[in-house]
Structures are given as C-alpha cells and as structure tokens.
Amino acid sequence: MRVIMFTREDDATAVVPAISFIDCQVECLKPIPASYAAVGGADVVMVDARSDLMRARALCQLLSGPMDCGPIILVLQDGGAAVVQPDWGAADFVMSQATPAELGARLRLVHVRAPESETIPEDRIEAGDLVIDTTAYTARIRGTLLDLTYKEFELLKALALNQGRVLTRQALLDEVWGEDYIGGSRTVDVHVRRLRAKLGTEYDHLIGTVRNVGYRLDISEQQ
C-alpha cells in the first residue's frame, strides 16, 4: 500500500509513531499546491491536521473533489475529532497516538471501500457550457473565448474541478495564490467579482456564494 502524507514534518513517524510498524510505503509531502498532483499514485492520503484544522479542512476539500485522489485520513490530536464534519471530504480519521493495530485497521478499511476513480482528461475540463483547456490556458462559454488574467483562469479552473462542491476562501487562496500568500481572503472576493463580470449576465450566476463559507461552481444553476 502506498501512502502519501501531507505534513510539514520530514518523517511520518513524527506525526504518527505507529506508522513505523505498518507494512506500507509512506511519502511525506509539504501541503503546498505543487505537491497535490502526486496524490494520483497513492492508495491512501493522510493529512496532518494536528496543528491547523482549518488548513487541513481546506486541503481535504480540494483533494476530495473530482481529482484522482485516494481516500483521505485525517491525523488529529485529542479533541480535534469534535470539529470534523462530513463536508470536509475525509474518509476517516486517526489520532496521532493510535496503536499500530488501530492505524493498520483504518488504513486497510478505507483502502478496501475506496470507489474506483473516474479518469478525468488532464487538459480539458467541461462544466456545462464552460470548457477549460488547461494546456492552452483558455476558457470558453459556448465557444466564446473569455479574456481572463492568469489568476482568474486558475480560480475558475479550481472551481470547475470541484463543481458542485463548496470551496472555502482559504482553500481557494491556498490553491491559486499559494499557502505562503500573505494577503487576506478579500482577494478571492475581488477576483470572483471580476470573473462573474467576464462570464456575463447569462452565466455570472454559475459561481454561487455560500455565505460565510466560500464559493462553488454549479452547472445545475445554468439556464
């Protein structure tokens, strides 16, 4: 079993000591956008949520969208399980001090019940009348080319990849601007407003606002 763990630690045993007793291959990756493409080759993805639950939630929501990602297990400290909700997208959680037997059982169970992932073309994303070409960096509505900046394009792509799923402002900041971006979430609001303007009055409603949470692209709202 191949496991990818998103963590700031260099060694997985610093996150879950019991993992040293489990027969699996574990690769630690920094939780930054450049690392996310690696999840396609993992049987299980673990997210270190011990120190920052909100960033862990944002990462789970990104990875559990329509990406080629295995089931996600959150690693929590005592008390962390109380805030985890189904909309995070995690398949299970484990406490950092779990025994080897418990950790092994959770890994096996989520691996067994993981559904087959649909293959998604890497260079083309379709969401109703919206077609995004990630190779040419173009987006079209009913064949009409949208004049987007790079950040607007990346924001629209992130929403389209997760169509129907609410993405928090923090998740969008991490995905489009990077985890080290020091600006506030208002940056996302400004770019969403510009995107809606460029989509035009017929399609601006495709990017919905979920009050106090974030945004989603929903083709069911397409007229």
N, CA, C and O of each residue as an XYZ file, in Angstrom:
892
protein
N       0.850     -1.205      0.000
C       0.000      0.000      0.000
C       0.879      1.248      0.000
O       1.795      1.372      0.814
N       0.595      2.168     -0.918
C       1.360      3.419     -0.984
C       0.546      4.530     -0.329
O      -0.611      4.765     -0.675
N       1.179      5.201      0.621
C       0.521      6.264      1.374
C       1.273      7.569      1.170
O       2.496      7.614      1.303
N       0.544      8.630      0.847
C       1.115      9.975      0.815
C       0.604     10.725      2.032
O      -0.597     10.743      2.298
N       1.516     11.341      2.768
C       1.135     12.126      3.941
C       1.510     13.586      3.710
O       2.675     13.910      3.478
N       0.509     14.461      3.777
C       0.756     15.897      3.679
C       1.044     16.425      5.078
O       0.176     16.424      5.950
N       2.276     16.874      5.272
C       2.711     17.327      6.586
C       3.922     18.227      6.447
O       4.633     18.178      5.443
N       4.153     19.040      7.450
C       5.358     19.867      7.499
C       6.553     19.079      8.025
O       7.695     19.528      7.935
N       6.277     17.906      8.570
C       7.352     17.076      9.118
C       8.077     16.358      7.984
O       7.501     16.111      6.924
N       9.339     16.029      8.215
C      10.120     15.282      7.224
C       9.961     13.783      7.385
O      10.248     13.024      6.459
N       9.507     13.349      8.551
C       9.383     11.927      8.851
C       7.967     11.644      9.339
O       7.480     12.306     10.255
N       7.305     10.663      8.731
C       5.920     10.338      9.086
C       5.791      9.884     10.534
O       4.733     10.050     11.142
N       6.851      9.314     11.092
C       6.765      8.843     12.485
C       6.674     10.009     13.464
O       6.271      9.814     14.610
N       7.037     11.205     13.040
C       6.872     12.381     13.898
C       5.401     12.770     14.003
O       5.005     13.477     14.930
N       4.595     12.307     13.051
C       3.160     12.595     13.040
C       2.389     11.453     13.700
O       1.573     11.672     14.594
N       2.661     10.243     13.247
C       2.020      9.041     13.800
C       3.121      8.009     14.058
O       3.504      7.285     13.139
N       3.629      7.929     15.271
C       4.729      6.990     15.555
C       4.430      5.556     15.140
O       5.340      4.829     14.741
N       3.163      5.136     15.228
C       2.812      3.747     14.933
C       3.021      3.370     13.480
O       3.030      2.186     13.144
N       3.190      4.358     12.614
C       3.296      4.041     11.185
C       4.582      3.288     10.872
O       4.687      2.644      9.829
N       5.559      3.366     11.769
C       6.810      2.636     11.558
C       6.602      1.127     11.642
O       7.449      0.360     11.185
N       5.472      0.690     12.229
C       5.182     -0.739     12.377
C       4.250     -1.257     11.277
O       3.918     -2.442     11.250
N       3.831     -0.368     10.375
C       2.873     -0.750      9.341
C       3.611     -1.080      8.047
O       4.556     -0.387      7.672
N       3.180     -2.131      7.373
C       3.799     -2.540      6.116
C       3.228     -1.720      4.972
O       2.329     -2.167      4.259
N       3.756     -0.524      4.805
C       3.317      0.349      3.714
C       4.436      1.314      3.372
O       5.338      1.555      4.175
N       4.365      1.859      2.176
C       5.331      2.844      1.705
C       4.739      4.229      1.934
O       3.686      4.557      1.388
N       5.420      5.044      2.747
C       4.898      6.364      3.103
C       5.820      7.444      2.551
O       7.033      7.406      2.752
N       5.226      8.405      1.853
C       5.963      9.550      1.324
C       5.407     10.821      1.941
O       4.210     11.093      1.836
N       6.271     11.604      2.585
C       5.851     12.878      3.184
C       6.018     14.002      2.176
O       7.083     14.166      1.581
N       4.947     14.780      1.989
C       4.978     15.926      1.082
C       4.493     17.166      1.820
O       3.621     17.080      2.685
N       5.058     18.312      1.477
C       4.601     19.559      2.060
C       3.194     19.880      1.534
O       2.913     19.634      0.361
N       2.317     20.418      2.367
C       0.952     20.734      1.916
C       0.906     22.026      1.108
O       0.361     23.035      1.555
N       1.485     21.977     -0.084
C       1.509     23.128     -0.985
C       0.977     22.684     -2.344
O       1.068     21.502     -2.677
N       0.424     23.602     -3.135
C      -0.190     23.221     -4.413
C       0.713     22.405     -5.331
O       0.227     21.540     -6.060
N       2.016     22.665     -5.307
C       2.930     21.943     -6.193
C       2.960     20.449     -5.890
O       3.365     19.659     -6.743
N       2.537     20.047     -4.688
C       2.579     18.637     -4.289
C       1.309     17.878     -4.615
O       1.313     16.647     -4.603
N       0.221     18.579     -4.905
C      -1.086     17.922     -4.979
C      -1.196     16.903     -6.111
O      -1.935     15.924     -5.999
N      -0.462     17.132     -7.201
C      -0.566     16.216     -8.343
C      -0.093     14.812     -7.998
O      -0.441     13.855     -8.690
N       0.696     14.677     -6.937
C       1.255     13.373     -6.577
C       0.214     12.415     -6.020
O       0.482     11.217     -5.926
N      -0.962     12.903     -5.649
C      -1.947     12.035     -4.995
C      -2.476     10.953     -5.929
O      -3.033      9.958     -5.465
N      -2.313     11.132     -7.226
C      -2.836     10.154     -8.172
C      -2.233      8.772     -8.012
O      -2.871      7.776     -8.355
N      -1.010      8.693     -7.495
C      -0.361      7.402     -7.344
C      -0.479      6.800     -5.967
O       0.167      5.792     -5.678
N      -1.300      7.398     -5.095
C      -1.409      6.926     -3.713
C      -2.662      6.091     -3.507
O      -3.718      6.395     -4.062
N      -2.542      5.033     -2.706
C      -3.707      4.240     -2.326
C      -4.503      4.944     -1.232
O      -5.732      4.876     -1.206
N      -3.800      5.617     -0.336
C      -4.418      6.362      0.762
C      -3.645      7.662      0.940
O      -2.421      7.686      0.812
N      -4.361      8.738      1.234
C      -3.749     10.036      1.514
C      -4.006     10.387      2.974
O      -5.143     10.323      3.442
N      -2.963     10.754      3.683
C      -3.102     11.184      5.071
C      -2.793     12.673      5.159
O      -1.850     13.153      4.530
N      -3.583     13.399      5.935
C      -3.397     14.841      6.099
C      -3.127     15.131      7.572
O      -3.947     14.822      8.437
N      -1.986     15.719      7.842
C      -1.612     16.077      9.206
C      -2.426     17.297      9.636
O      -2.156     18.418      9.206
N      -3.413     17.068     10.479
C      -4.309     18.149     10.917
C      -4.081     18.506     12.383
O      -4.942     19.136     12.999
N      -2.961     18.126     12.944
C      -2.740     18.305     14.376
C      -2.665     19.774     14.785
O      -3.187     20.148     15.835
N      -2.028     20.603     13.974
C      -1.769     21.978     14.404
C      -2.661     23.024     13.748
O      -2.794     24.129     14.273
N      -3.280     22.699     12.604
C      -4.087     23.699     11.893
C      -5.278     22.999     11.233
O      -5.192     22.551     10.090
N      -6.373     22.913     11.961
C      -7.553     22.203     11.462
C      -8.178     22.887     10.254
O      -8.676     22.213      9.353
N      -8.158     24.227     10.224
C      -8.806     24.933      9.124
C      -8.057     24.734      7.809
O      -8.680     24.558      6.762
N      -6.731     24.761      7.856
C      -5.967     24.487      6.639
C      -6.133     23.032      6.210
O      -6.181     22.735      5.017
N      -6.218     22.130      7.181
C      -6.438     20.722      6.858
C      -7.790     20.537      6.181
O      -7.906     19.766      5.228
N      -8.819     21.243      6.670
C     -10.139     21.164      6.043
C     -10.079     21.650      4.606
O     -10.626     21.013      3.705
N      -9.408     22.790      4.392
C      -9.307     23.342      3.041
C      -8.596     22.362      2.108
O      -9.006     22.185      0.961
N      -7.538     21.729      2.598
C      -6.808     20.781      1.763
C      -7.658     19.555      1.454
O      -7.660     19.075      0.320
N      -8.375     19.045      2.441
C      -9.258     17.892      2.224
C     -10.312     18.200      1.172
O     -10.593     17.369      0.308
N     -10.890     19.379      1.241
C     -11.939     19.740      0.299
C     -11.405     19.836     -1.125
O     -12.108     19.509     -2.081
N     -10.161     20.285     -1.264
C      -9.555     20.337     -2.584
C      -9.272     18.936     -3.123
O      -9.607     18.613     -4.263
N      -8.656     18.120     -2.289
C      -8.247     16.793     -2.744
C      -9.421     15.850     -2.964
O      -9.357     14.965     -3.816
N     -10.494     16.037     -2.198
C     -11.634     15.120     -2.310
C     -12.618     15.536     -3.389
O     -13.657     14.899     -3.560
N     -12.300     16.602     -4.121
C     -13.104     16.978     -5.276
C     -12.841     15.977     -6.396
O     -12.284     14.907     -6.147
N     -13.234     16.308     -7.624
C     -13.057     15.361     -8.733
C     -11.599     15.264     -9.180
O     -11.270     15.576    -10.325
N     -10.734     14.829     -8.271
C      -9.338     14.575     -8.594
C      -9.087     13.079     -8.454
O      -9.867     12.356     -7.833
N      -7.999     12.637     -9.035
C      -7.638     11.228     -8.935
C      -6.936     11.009     -7.597
O      -5.725     10.799     -7.544
N      -7.716     11.062     -6.518
C      -7.170     11.009     -5.165
C      -7.765      9.829     -4.410
O      -8.971      9.585     -4.471
N      -6.921      9.105     -3.704
C      -7.399      8.014     -2.884
C      -8.129      8.540     -1.660
O      -8.203      9.754     -1.465
N      -8.675      7.646     -0.825
C      -9.375      8.082      0.382
C      -8.443      8.833      1.323
O      -7.248      8.548      1.399
N      -9.010      9.792      2.033
C      -8.222     10.672      2.907
C      -8.456     10.315      4.367
O      -9.595     10.153      4.806
N      -7.360     10.195      5.113
C      -7.423     10.009      6.566
C      -6.793     11.225      7.231
O      -5.653     11.582      6.936
N      -7.535     11.855      8.123
C      -7.011     12.976      8.894
C      -6.259     12.454     10.119
O      -6.700     11.502     10.763
N      -5.133     13.076     10.436
C      -4.413     12.760     11.666
C      -4.683     13.887     12.654
O      -4.352     15.043     12.388
N      -5.285     13.553     13.795
C      -5.753     14.549     14.748
C      -5.093     14.400     16.113
O      -4.607     13.330     16.477
N      -5.090     15.489     16.848
C      -4.735     15.474     18.254
C      -6.003     15.272     19.076
O      -7.109     15.356     18.540
N      -5.852     15.007     20.370
C      -7.009     14.874     21.250
C      -7.916     16.091     21.135
O      -7.442     17.226     21.200
N      -9.214     15.865     20.965
C     -10.189     16.943     20.854
C     -10.464     17.382     19.435
O     -11.480     18.030     19.182
N      -9.594     17.050     18.503
C      -9.767     17.504     17.123
C     -10.960     16.889     16.421
O     -11.551     17.512     15.539
N     -11.322     15.671     16.803
C     -12.430     14.982     16.133
C     -13.758     15.692     16.326
O     -14.689     15.489     15.547
N     -13.853     16.515     17.347
C     -15.122     17.182     17.651
C     -15.536     18.172     16.570
O     -16.723     18.471     16.439
N     -14.590     18.685     15.794
C     -14.921     19.715     14.797
C     -15.001     19.164     13.378
O     -15.447     19.872     12.475
N     -14.587     17.934     13.160
C     -14.595     17.372     11.804
C     -16.028     17.117     11.353
O     -16.828     16.548     12.095
N     -16.348     17.545     10.125
C     -17.685     17.402      9.558
C     -17.621     16.595      8.249
O     -16.564     16.518      7.624
N     -18.745     15.995      7.836
C     -18.760     15.209      6.594
C     -18.336     16.002      5.356
O     -17.751     15.438      4.430
N     -18.631     17.326      5.334
C     -18.302     18.104      4.138
C     -16.812     18.378      3.994
O     -16.393     18.992      3.013
N     -16.005     17.936      4.948
C     -14.558     18.068      4.806
C     -14.046     17.177      3.678
O     -13.066     17.515      3.015
N     -14.704     16.046      3.460
C     -14.274     15.140      2.399
C     -13.337     14.034      2.846
O     -12.869     13.259      2.012
N     -13.047     13.937      4.145
C     -12.175     12.871      4.647
C     -12.968     11.571      4.801
O     -14.137     11.587      5.185
N     -12.324     10.460      4.500
C     -12.984      9.156      4.637
C     -12.954      8.667      6.082
O     -13.837      7.920      6.504
N     -11.940      9.085      6.844
C     -11.790      8.624      8.224
C     -10.780      9.525      8.922
O     -10.193     10.410      8.299
N     -10.584      9.299     10.201
C      -9.540     10.000     10.944
C      -8.884      9.027     11.912
O      -9.435      7.978     12.243
N      -7.684      9.408     12.357
C      -6.963      8.606     13.332
C      -6.228      9.569     14.262
O      -5.752     10.619     13.829
N      -6.142      9.211     15.522
C      -5.425     10.045     16.469
C      -3.926      9.814     16.311
O      -3.491      8.717     15.960
N      -3.155     10.841     16.570
C      -1.711     10.760     16.349
C      -1.052      9.681     17.208
O      -0.008      9.142     16.839
N      -1.663      9.366     18.358
C      -1.089      8.349     19.253
C      -1.757      6.978     19.103
O      -1.713      6.156     20.019
N      -2.369      6.742     17.954
C      -3.029      5.459     17.710
C      -2.022      4.316     17.779
O      -0.840      4.496     17.488
N      -2.500      3.151     18.162
C      -1.650      1.960     18.203
C      -1.437      1.445     16.775
O      -2.214      1.770     15.877
N      -0.393      0.648     16.563
C      -0.185      0.065     15.227
C      -1.386     -0.735     14.736
O      -1.709     -0.705     13.549
N      -2.050     -1.450     15.645
C      -3.211     -2.257     15.241
C      -4.347     -1.376     14.743
O      -4.972     -1.683     13.728
N      -4.623     -0.272     15.458
C      -5.710      0.610     15.043
C      -5.371      1.311     13.733
O      -6.204      1.385     12.830
N      -4.154      1.823     13.631
C      -3.753      2.515     12.411
C      -3.819      1.569     11.215
O      -4.338      1.936     10.161
N      -3.297      0.360     11.373
C      -3.328     -0.604     10.276
C      -4.738     -0.939      9.846
O      -5.018     -1.067      8.654
N      -5.635     -1.083     10.823
C      -7.030     -1.409     10.511
C      -7.691     -0.274      9.736
O      -8.405     -0.528      8.765
N      -7.470      0.954     10.142
C      -8.096      2.096      9.458
C      -7.566      2.235      8.027
O      -8.327      2.526      7.104
N      -6.283      2.028      7.854
C      -5.717      2.095      6.504
C      -6.320      1.020      5.608
O      -6.679      1.291      4.463
N      -6.429     -0.193      6.127
C      -6.990     -1.290      5.324
C      -8.456     -1.037      4.977
O      -8.882     -1.278      3.848
N      -9.222     -0.552      5.948
C     -10.653     -0.358      5.723
C     -10.931      0.708      4.676
O     -11.755      0.499      3.786
N     -10.248      1.859      4.772
C     -10.524      2.906      3.785
C     -10.014      2.496      2.416
O     -10.589      2.893      1.402
N      -8.957      1.719      2.366
C      -8.438      1.268      1.078
C      -9.415      0.312      0.412
O      -9.636      0.392     -0.796
N      -9.999     -0.587      1.186
C     -10.941     -1.574      0.648
C     -12.206     -0.912      0.133
O     -12.713     -1.292     -0.923
N     -12.735      0.089      0.870
C     -14.010      0.670      0.465
C     -13.878      1.865     -0.465
O     -14.880      2.493     -0.805
N     -12.660      2.189     -0.883
C     -12.465      3.322     -1.796
C     -13.079      3.010     -3.149
O     -12.790      1.957     -3.717
N     -13.934      3.907     -3.696
C     -14.535      3.666     -5.014
C     -13.529      3.862     -6.128
O     -12.530      4.562     -5.964
N     -13.797      3.243     -7.248
C     -12.959      3.458     -8.417
C     -13.094      4.891     -8.893
O     -14.200      5.419     -9.003
N     -11.968      5.512     -9.173
C     -11.988      6.907     -9.633
C     -12.206      6.946    -11.138
O     -11.666      6.130    -11.884
N     -13.004      7.906    -11.563
C     -13.176      8.118    -12.992
C     -11.965      8.861    -13.534
O     -11.432      9.761    -12.885
N     -11.541      8.479    -14.722
C     -10.420      9.159    -15.338
C     -10.883     10.486    -15.915
O     -11.820     10.542    -16.712
N     -10.215     11.543    -15.503
C     -10.578     12.882    -15.962
C      -9.487     13.386    -16.901
O      -8.318     13.403    -16.515
N      -9.827     13.794    -18.114
C      -8.803     14.316    -19.017
C      -8.036     15.443    -18.354
O      -8.627     16.355    -17.777
N      -6.701     15.375    -18.442
C      -5.880     16.344    -17.737
C      -5.919     17.725    -18.377
O      -5.711     18.728    -17.694
N      -6.185     17.789    -19.691
C      -6.070     19.070    -20.368
C      -7.414     19.701    -20.712
O      -7.446     20.741    -21.370
N      -8.517     19.104    -20.288
C      -9.828     19.633    -20.654
C     -10.813     19.426    -19.499
O     -10.979     18.316    -18.993
N     -11.450     20.507    -19.105
C     -12.455     20.454    -18.048
C     -13.746     21.010    -18.621
O     -13.759     22.112    -19.168
N     -14.833     20.257    -18.500
C     -16.123     20.708    -19.001
C     -17.099     20.858    -17.850
O     -17.218     19.971    -17.004
N     -17.787     21.970    -17.820
C     -18.822     22.226    -16.814
C     -19.980     22.907    -17.529
O     -20.042     24.134    -17.600
N     -20.890     22.109    -18.051
C     -21.984     22.672    -18.834
C     -21.459     23.337    -20.092
O     -20.744     22.708    -20.872
N     -21.803     24.593    -20.297
C     -21.351     25.328    -21.478
C     -19.935     25.857    -21.341
O     -19.381     26.420    -22.285
N     -19.349     25.677    -20.160
C     -17.988     26.147    -19.908
C     -16.995     25.045    -20.252
O     -17.126     23.916    -19.780
N     -15.999     25.377    -21.078
C     -14.937     24.438    -21.443
C     -13.597     25.106    -21.163
O     -13.309     26.192    -21.667
N     -12.780     24.431    -20.343
C     -11.476     24.960    -19.970
C     -10.389     24.058    -20.543
O     -10.406     22.843    -20.347
N      -9.452     24.665    -21.248
C      -8.293     23.948    -21.781
C      -7.097     24.324    -20.913
O      -6.591     25.443    -20.996
N      -6.645     23.381    -20.075
C      -5.576     23.707    -19.128
C      -4.208     23.770    -19.786
O      -3.269     24.322    -19.212
N      -4.085     23.206    -20.996
C      -2.818     23.282    -21.714
C      -2.654     24.623    -22.408
O      -1.586     25.234    -22.368
N      -3.736     25.073    -23.051
C      -3.699     26.354    -23.767
C      -4.038     27.544    -22.869
O      -3.947     28.694    -23.298
N      -4.431     27.264    -21.614
C      -4.838     28.309    -20.669
C      -5.964     29.161    -21.257
O      -5.902     30.390    -21.256
N      -6.981     28.484    -21.752
C      -8.142     29.188    -22.304
C      -9.418     28.667    -21.656
O      -9.489     27.521    -21.212
N     -10.413     29.528    -21.614
C     -11.740     29.159    -21.118
C     -12.766     29.737    -22.077
O     -12.667     30.896    -22.481
N     -13.754     28.926    -22.439
C     -14.766     29.355    -23.394
C     -16.161     29.045    -22.865
O     -16.379     28.034    -22.196
N     -17.090     29.928    -23.175
C     -18.511     29.723    -22.903
C     -19.226     29.655    -24.239
O     -19.249     30.628    -24.993
N     -19.816     28.489    -24.530
C     -20.470     28.269    -25.831
C     -19.549     28.676    -26.979
O     -19.994     29.255    -27.970
N     -18.265     28.366    -26.834
C     -17.299     28.648    -27.888
C     -16.699     30.038    -27.854
O     -15.733     30.312    -28.566
N     -17.259     30.929    -27.032
C     -16.738     32.293    -26.950
C     -15.593     32.353    -25.943
O     -15.755     31.967    -24.785
N     -14.445     32.836    -26.389
C     -13.263     32.903    -25.538
C     -13.419     33.976    -24.472
O     -13.811     35.105    -24.764
N     -13.106     33.611    -23.225
C     -13.133     34.567    -22.124
C     -11.759     35.198    -21.965
O     -10.744     34.503    -21.994
N     -11.727     36.499    -21.801
C     -10.469     37.229    -21.633
C     -10.123     37.271    -20.145
O     -10.535     38.182    -19.426
N      -9.353     36.260    -19.688
C      -9.061     36.123    -18.273
C      -7.584     36.367    -17.974
O      -6.714     36.051    -18.784
N      -7.318     36.929    -16.811
C      -5.949     37.001    -16.324
C      -5.531     35.609    -15.825
O      -6.364     34.708    -15.719
N      -4.255     35.443    -15.524
C      -3.777     34.144    -15.064
C      -4.480     33.718    -13.775
O      -4.917     32.573    -13.658
N      -4.593     34.635    -12.806
C      -5.232     34.293    -11.540
C      -6.723     34.009    -11.727
O      -7.267     33.112    -11.083
N      -7.376     34.756    -12.589
C      -8.794     34.495    -12.862
C      -8.971     33.122    -13.486
O      -9.904     32.392    -13.156
N      -8.055     32.778    -14.400
C      -8.127     31.460    -15.031
C      -7.931     30.358    -13.998
O      -8.685     29.385    -13.983
N      -6.919     30.499    -13.125
C      -6.645     29.473    -12.115
C      -7.804     29.353    -11.123
O      -8.131     28.254    -10.674
N      -8.416     30.473    -10.787
C      -9.565     30.453     -9.877
C     -10.749     29.729    -10.520
O     -11.393     28.897     -9.881
N     -11.026     30.041    -11.764
C     -12.126     29.384    -12.474
C     -11.842     27.892    -12.621
O     -12.746     27.069    -12.478
N     -10.593     27.545    -12.906
C     -10.223     26.128    -13.044
C     -10.427     25.379    -11.727
O     -10.949     24.264    -11.724
N     -10.019     25.984    -10.610
C     -10.191     25.337     -9.305
C     -11.664     25.096     -9.008
O     -12.032     24.032     -8.509
N     -12.506     26.074     -9.311
C     -13.940     25.922     -9.082
C     -14.535     24.857    -10.002
O     -15.383     24.071     -9.582
N     -14.084     24.836    -11.264
C     -14.619     23.869    -12.226
C     -14.201     22.441    -11.881
O     -14.981     21.507    -12.068
N     -12.993     22.266    -11.385
C     -12.537     20.940    -10.982
C     -13.348     20.398     -9.810
O     -13.471     19.188     -9.618
N     -13.897     21.326     -9.035
C     -14.674     20.944     -7.848
C     -16.132     21.347     -7.986
O     -16.780     21.687     -6.995
N     -16.660     21.313     -9.222
C     -18.014     21.797     -9.477
C     -19.030     21.116     -8.572
O     -19.033     19.896     -8.411
N     -19.891     21.940     -7.985
C     -20.901     21.458     -7.068
C     -20.435     21.390     -5.629
O     -21.251     21.226     -4.722
N     -19.131     21.515     -5.404
C     -18.568     21.440     -4.058
C     -18.183     22.847     -3.583
O     -17.577     23.616     -4.330
N     -18.536     23.171     -2.349
C     -18.191     24.477     -1.793
C     -16.717     24.492     -1.417
O     -16.242     23.617     -0.693
N     -15.999     25.491     -1.914
C     -14.599     25.689     -1.552
C     -14.496     26.927     -0.665
O     -15.005     27.992     -1.014
N     -13.845     26.783      0.463
C     -13.673     27.929      1.350
C     -12.733     28.946      0.705
O     -11.983     28.615     -0.212
N     -12.782     30.165      1.186
C     -11.862     31.183      0.690
C     -10.418     30.763      0.944
O      -9.542     30.995      0.112
N     -10.176     30.145      2.096
C      -8.821     29.712      2.416
C      -8.352     28.631      1.451
O      -7.194     28.630      1.032
N      -9.251     27.705      1.097
C      -8.896     26.657      0.136
C      -8.529     27.265     -1.212
O      -7.566     26.835     -1.848
N      -9.281     28.246     -1.641
C      -9.005     28.906     -2.920
C      -7.719     29.718     -2.858
O      -6.956     29.750     -3.824
N      -7.475     30.372     -1.731
C      -6.208     31.102     -1.563
C      -5.023     30.153     -1.675
O      -4.054     30.441     -2.376
N      -5.104     29.017     -0.981
C      -4.006     28.058     -1.000
C      -3.778     27.487     -2.391
O      -2.639     27.287     -2.810
N      -4.874     27.225     -3.106
C      -4.768     26.604     -4.417
C      -4.263     27.570     -5.474
O      -3.406     27.210     -6.281
N      -4.778     28.787     -5.482
C      -4.482     29.737     -6.569
C      -3.305     30.645     -6.248
O      -2.462     30.905     -7.107
N      -3.248     31.123     -5.017
C      -2.191     32.075     -4.649
C      -1.029     31.422     -3.890
O       0.042     32.014     -3.760
N      -1.246     30.208     -3.394
C      -0.191     29.521     -2.663
C      -0.327     29.726     -1.166
O      -0.857     30.737     -0.707
N       0.155     28.759     -0.422
C      -0.012     28.769      1.031
C       0.747     29.908      1.705
O       0.404     30.313      2.815
N       1.778     30.426      1.037
C       2.593     31.480      1.636
C       2.070     32.882      1.322
O       2.675     33.871      1.736
N       0.964     32.978      0.600
C       0.405     34.291      0.263
C      -0.025     35.007      1.546
O      -0.691     34.416      2.395
N       0.355     36.273      1.682
C       0.103     36.995      2.934
C      -1.124     37.903      2.861
O      -1.479     38.538      3.855
N      -1.766     37.974      1.716
C      -2.964     38.800      1.605
C      -4.160     38.133      2.260
O      -4.099     36.959      2.627
N      -5.238     38.871      2.404
C      -6.441     38.353      3.039
C      -7.398     37.713      2.053
O      -7.166     37.708      0.844
N      -8.483     37.169      2.599
C      -9.456     36.456      1.776
C     -10.239     37.389      0.849
O     -10.892     36.925     -0.086
N     -10.176     38.704      1.102
C     -10.860     39.648      0.227
C     -10.327     39.548     -1.211
O     -11.036     39.869     -2.166
N      -9.083     39.106     -1.353
C      -8.511     38.895     -2.690
C      -9.384     37.947     -3.503
O      -9.625     38.176     -4.688
N      -9.859     36.878     -2.857
C     -10.722     35.914     -3.546
C     -12.028     36.581     -3.962
O     -12.495     36.389     -5.085
N     -12.621     37.364     -3.060
C     -13.888     38.028     -3.362
C     -13.758     38.954     -4.568
O     -14.634     38.994     -5.432
N     -12.653     39.697     -4.615
C     -12.429     40.632     -5.727
C     -12.316     39.871     -7.053
O     -12.913     40.267     -8.054
N     -11.553     38.787     -7.050
C     -11.369     38.023     -8.290
C     -12.649     37.309     -8.714
O     -12.913     37.178     -9.910
N     -13.445     36.848     -7.755
C     -14.736     36.234     -8.096
C     -15.644     37.267     -8.750
O     -16.327     36.974     -9.732
N     -15.646     38.476     -8.200
C     -16.474     39.534     -8.778
C     -16.055     39.826    -10.225
O     -16.904     40.020    -11.095
N     -14.757     39.854    -10.473
C     -14.269     40.092    -11.836
C     -14.617     38.920    -12.758
O     -14.972     39.114    -13.921
N     -14.512     37.720    -12.226
C     -14.860     36.543    -13.029
C     -16.321     36.566    -13.443
O     -16.653     36.289    -14.596
N     -17.188     36.895    -12.505
C     -18.614     36.949    -12.813
C     -18.895     37.984    -13.898
O     -19.725     37.767    -14.781
N     -18.201     39.094    -13.818
C     -18.394     40.141    -14.830
C     -17.987     39.634    -16.209
O     -18.643     39.947    -17.203
N     -16.911     38.855    -16.277
C     -16.439     38.353    -17.555
C     -17.279     37.190    -18.077
O     -17.337     36.951    -19.283
N     -17.930     36.466    -17.159
C     -18.848     35.410    -17.590
C     -20.108     35.994    -18.220
O     -20.771     35.341    -19.025
N     -20.429     37.228    -17.845
C     -21.600     37.890    -18.409
C     -22.866     37.600    -17.632
O     -22.906     36.681    -16.815
N     -23.884     38.371    -17.883
C     -25.125     38.264    -17.109
C     -25.822     36.917    -17.280
O     -26.568     36.489    -16.399
N     -25.584     36.247    -18.410
C     -26.228     34.959    -18.634
C     -25.605     33.850    -17.804
O     -26.260     32.852    -17.504
N     -24.333     34.020    -17.430
C     -23.621     32.937    -16.752
C     -22.991     33.341    -15.421
O     -22.368     32.503    -14.769
N     -23.131     34.590    -15.001
C     -22.464     35.003    -13.767
C     -22.973     34.245    -12.543
O     -22.269     34.118    -11.541
N     -24.219     33.737    -12.637
C     -24.801     33.012    -11.503
C     -24.194     31.621    -11.317
O     -24.451     30.969    -10.305
N     -23.389     31.159    -12.283
C     -22.776     29.838    -12.147
C     -21.841     29.769    -10.940
O     -21.686     28.706    -10.339
N     -21.218     30.896    -10.580
C     -20.369     30.928     -9.387
C     -21.232     31.409     -8.236
O     -21.521     32.598     -8.108
N     -21.634     30.467     -7.404
C     -22.515     30.791     -6.287
C     -21.732     31.132     -5.030
O     -20.625     30.637     -4.816
N     -22.317     31.979     -4.209
C     -21.733     32.345     -2.921
C     -22.442     31.584     -1.812
O     -23.670     31.587     -1.734
N     -21.669     30.937     -0.960
C     -22.204     30.305      0.244
C     -21.785     31.184      1.408
O     -20.615     31.206      1.790
N     -22.731     31.899      1.964
C     -22.438     32.934      2.956
C     -21.577     32.408      4.102
O     -21.848     31.356      4.682
N     -20.545     33.166      4.404
C     -19.607     32.875      5.500
C     -18.772     31.618      5.287
O     -18.067     31.175      6.194
N     -18.854     31.037      4.074
C     -18.058     29.836      3.803
C     -17.140     30.052      2.613
O     -15.918     30.064      2.763
N     -17.724     30.223      1.424
C     -16.891     30.378      0.233
C     -17.722     30.373     -1.033
O     -18.796     30.973     -1.080
N     -17.218     29.686     -2.077
C     -17.856     29.716     -3.387
C     -17.908     28.303     -3.992
O     -17.157     27.406     -3.609
N     -18.826     28.149     -4.950
C     -18.889     26.914     -5.707
C     -19.361     27.219     -7.120
O     -20.077     28.190     -7.362
N     -18.946     26.373     -8.037
C     -19.448     26.451     -9.416
C     -20.454     25.331     -9.585
O     -20.134     24.160     -9.379
N     -21.663     25.691     -9.957
C     -22.754     24.719    -10.003
C     -23.462     24.823    -11.337
O     -24.182     25.789    -11.587
N     -23.260     23.817    -12.213
C     -23.885     23.877    -13.525
C     -25.379     23.602    -13.454
O     -26.087     23.824    -14.436
N     -25.879     23.123    -12.314
C     -27.317     22.919    -12.180
C     -28.065     24.240    -12.197
O     -29.271     24.297    -12.437
N     -27.292     25.329    -11.928
C     -27.903     26.660    -11.973
C     -27.892     27.244    -13.378
O     -28.403     28.342    -13.596
N     -27.314     26.517    -14.333
C     -27.210     27.020    -15.699
C     -28.593     27.096    -16.328
O     -29.366     26.141    -16.256
N     -28.893     28.194    -16.924
C     -30.217     28.411    -17.517
C     -30.243     27.913    -18.947
O     -31.273     28.008    -19.615
